[in-house]
Amino acid sequence: MTKQLTLYTHPHSRGRIARWMLEETGLPYQQEILQYGTSMKAPAYLAINPMGKVPALRHGETVITENAAICLHLADLAPEKALLPAVGSAERGECYRWVLFAAGPLEAFITDRRHGALAPPMEAGYGTAEDLMQTLELAVAGKQYLVGDSFTVADLYMAAFLSYFIGAGEIEAKPVFEAYYQPHVQRAACVRAGALDDALVAKPETALA
């Protein structure tokens, strides 16, 4: 890969997932740390992501937003890491399924529930709370990996999701969830990425107001 990668992020953001993915790939990258309410909404960054949110990834002249898209793109850039199953395989489709399940209906449900306004099941992508959480539990129960017999981007995304939302009290800390995600968040790349973001948190200019 010859095109420069630049991660636009903040240590108190979903950019932590994108950084973990970058560290898993081993690809060289630069970082641009943006501030809420100021540089995230400045014209220079709005030209990159009109939503004024992080993370975003610049790959050469191409900009990728949305955490799931960033992680899937990075997996493709490092095929030797086997973070996605083979192109065209059923396992690759299954990997897409669980990344987008976490990024889509699961996160939307948690956000809506936090604010006390769940959509009707027939209209909501997440359906009912019971069906959603049963699907999540069945996905990880008794498994080391979501897809196949090795770590993939699906495990990274789901483990990051469970770790954060269980820690925030948004998902019950059931043993089935803990048994699945704890080994993944102890991976060297995850620990390294966390240390990089934690070091940024310690700096006054990147602390939240």
N, C-alpha and C positions, 0 to 999 in steps of 0.2 A: 504494500500500500504506500503510495507516494503523496497523496493529498493530506494536508494538515487537518487534524481533528481539534476542535475547540469546544470545550464544555462551558456553557453559560449556566451558572448555578448559584445557589446560596446554601450554606450548611443547614439551615432550618427549612428544608424543602424536599420535594420528591427527587431533587437532583442527587440525593444520596444513593438512590437506586441506580441511576445512570452512572455515577462514579464507581460503584461496586462493579457494574458491568464492564466499564473501561478497565478496571484493575484486573478483572478475570481474563480479558482478552490479551493483556500485556501490550496493547498498542500505545505508542507515544501520543500524548495529547497535551494541549495547553488548557488553561482554565481562565475564565473571566467571572469574577465574583461580583454579583449585582446586588443592589440594596432595594428592599421593599419600599414602594412609594416614591423612590427617587430614580435611580439609574434603571430600574426595571421598566419605568414608564417614560423614560427619556426617548427622544426621537431616534437616537442611534440604535437603541435596542428594539424599539417598536418596528424599525425597518427589518429586523431579524425575525422577531415574533410579535405580530400586531396585538396579540393578547396581553403582552407585557408580563408574561409568566415564565418561570423556569421549571424544569431544565429545557434547554435547547442545545442542539449539537450542530455545529457547522462542519461539514466534510467538504473541504475545498470550497467551492462556491455554492454548494447545496446546503440548505438548512433543513433540519429535521426537528420537529417538535413532537410532543406527546411521548411520555416516558416509555410506553410499550413499543412504540415505533423505533425509538432510539435504541432500546435494548435489542430488538430483533435485527435492526440494521447492523449493529456492532457485532452480533453473532455471525452475520454473513461475512463481515470483514476479517474474521479470524477463523476460517474453516478448520484449521489444524487443532483448534481447541474443542471442536465437536460440541459446541454449545447449542447447536441446532442439529437435529437428525438430517439425514440425506434429503436432498431436493427430490420432491415427488413421492417421498415415502409417507405411509400412513402415520408414522410416528411424528413426522414434521407437522402434519395437520393437527395432531393431538397436542403438540407443543404450542402451536398458535392458539389452540382452544383455551388452554389454561392461563396463558399470559393475558389474553383478552378477556377471559372470565374475571380475573382479578382486577384488571384495569377498568373494566366496564361495569357489569351489573353489581359486582361485589362492592366496589368502592362507591358507586352511586347509592346503593342501599344504605351503607354506613353513613354517608353524608346526609341523606334524607332523614334517616332515623335520628341522627344527632339533632336535627333541627325540627323534629316532631311533625313531619309532613310526608308520610309515605304515599306514593302514588297508588291508585287502584291496581291490583294484581294483573288485570287484563291489559292495562296500559303500560305498566312498568316493565322494563327489561329484566328486572330482578324478580318479578313474580311475587310470591309470598316469602315472608321471612323464613318460614319453616322449610320450604322447598330449597331455598337458596343455601341455608346453613347445612341442610342435609347433603346437598350436592358437594359443598366444600368439605364436609367431614368424610364423605365417601371417597373423595378424590385423594385424600392424604392418608387415610386409615391404613396402618400396617405397611406403609410404603417408605422406602428410603428416597426414591425418585418418582416424580410424577409420570415420567415417560421413559420407557426402556430401563436400562440398567446402569445409567451414568448421569451425572449432573448436567442439566441443561438450563437454558435461559428461563424455562418455565419454573424450575426450582428456585432460581435466583429471585424471580419476580414474586412468586408465592411466599417464599420464606421471608423476604423483605416486608411484604404486606402483613403477614401474620405477626412477625416480630413487632412491627410498629403498632398495629391496632390492638394487639393483646396488651402491649405495654401501656397504651393509652386507655385501656379499659373498655374499648369499643367491641372487642370480641372476647368471649369467655375463654379463659386459659385452660381449656380442656387438655387432659394428658395426650389425646390423639394429635392435637395441634402442636403441643410442645415437643413431642417425640419426633415429629416430622421436621419442624423448622430449626430446632436448636443446633443440630450438627452442621447445617448449611451456613448459619450465621457465624460459625466458628472457622470457616474457611479462611485461608490466609489472605485472599483478595478482599474479602469482606472486612476483616479486621484492619487491613491496611487502608482501605477506603474510609472506614469509620474514623481511624486515627487522623487522616488528612482533614476530614470535615470537622472533627472535634477540635483540632488545632485552630481552625478558622473561627469556630464559635468563641474561643478564648480571646479573640482579637476584638477590641471595642468597636471597630468600624464595621464588623459583621454581626455584632450582637443585635438581637431584636429589641426594639424600643419597648 
